[in-house]
């Protein structure tokens, strides 16, 4: 997966560094070069001066206030325990870094150059001599090796999956580290190793790495923690003498002097606080708020700007997720039946104000999404699995059940009840029961109360089938604890994807991850056919094979009815107080707010003057 790992994503989405120039899929390099591309060549050559979507002369300064939801009790974003603070990855850096113009390319950050073996059995990184941690100590090969070993042994379980095919990390020069692989079958491993966060061994060595901490941690990144109010707020300050500030990959980026996250436990309260000026920028994920909630003077007079920014980000899958570890959801026919009881069309028309698109793929908004019937290349992977996967994979293009948006689901209800009867459930006296007379009853666990308005109509449709579903909203700490331990019947989950799926697919779908606390296999899939297709995705030798394998995997996941798909979009809807400017050219991937926007002195002064004139 060539997007950043979970710890680097601020809130939900990650902010999307001289290495090696690679033509074709990770061709070998006998000498280090400036960029690493999985397919084709990097957009930016070795002499590039700055990214196209930044203003290299953007002024630095000012403080930006942002909103975070829930609470936090941990400043170490690399472990399973606790809730990491918003922005907690800002103090840290990786060997390489991605950018918002390219999906599958890395540029040198801590690393100056990279080499890849002819047979792709190893990759080596040579560190920049000027790289420094915030305490002034140099970043060394020993730090890299210690970070790799520690993350794999004591970090979040995801790292063990991510680095499963790495057999050795060794020092091969004063500034060079080499990672050896089990074989050369995973073309993404060199890129994955470039995404390794490098931590200061001298700071962490005497700590219990796996324990939570609220003590600010030293890194080598553009920001450091300067104020912590546990569970309430956290403030980061730009490192004025940051060693990497003049690298071409960083020019025009990280322009705010201070970034403060204030925490809210109620999203409605947070929305009202934004309109009152308590924080500066909002990525709006509520169609109701976007359509009806901004009819306020600050928007009408231009103090608050509403803007839709188009993007090409992969959208993955957001859905109601069945926990198939629960006996009531083990049967595929039951899961299919409940799909017929979610009226997306009515929801879109009446609750989503016509926004969003229905999701019909785990790889939505990419060329990786399956469509129509399997291609010959897909069938080469699917035919050996015939009898282990649903027959519909071969005969029927997948499409989520539809309605006419009227709210009348009689036809879908009949289909649902028929499937439930086949699975051993009967409607008796208005209640759905099995042969033992046990009722069909489950809980939908939520962390955002505002999702209740979406879930309640679904619950009413379930009731029409005799199913009793209860909604339970818990705080963010309890939600994380319960989801880490798979203690739920159904949740709303998003499976994010990149344009180059790889090792992270194991954590989403493979049998080995189903019972590992903290894994992303929230569904509980233990399906040998899925395991086979995941490995086909990871070991695909070229882009065409990767696309075919991913589409085949997509079909098998969809036709197993593991989820009830929701929706996605191709624009970012943002609202912000009119003190910012951003480059005219937007990144293709990601929003880039904390990455490339800046505080515009003229706009800021005008906004302050307007506020003075409107204050009683």
Helices and strands as residue ranges (DSSP letters): G 6-8, E 9-10, E 13-14, E 35-37, E 63-69, E 93-94, E 96-99, E 102-108, E 111-116, E 122-127, H 141-154, H 157-162, E 166-173, E 176-181, H 189-194, E 197-198, H 201-204, E 223-229, E 233-238, G 248-250, E 258-264, H 267-275, E 281-283, H 287-292, H 297-300, E 304-310, E 317-322, G 327-329, H 332-339, H 344-350, E 357-358, H 376-382, G 383-385, H 392-395, H 410-422, E 426-428, E 431-433, E 441-446, G 449-451, H 452-464, E 468-473, H 476-484, E 490-495, H 504-509, G 511-513, H 528-538, H 543-559, E 563-565, E 567-568, E 571-577, E 580-581, H 593-596, E 598-599, H 601-614
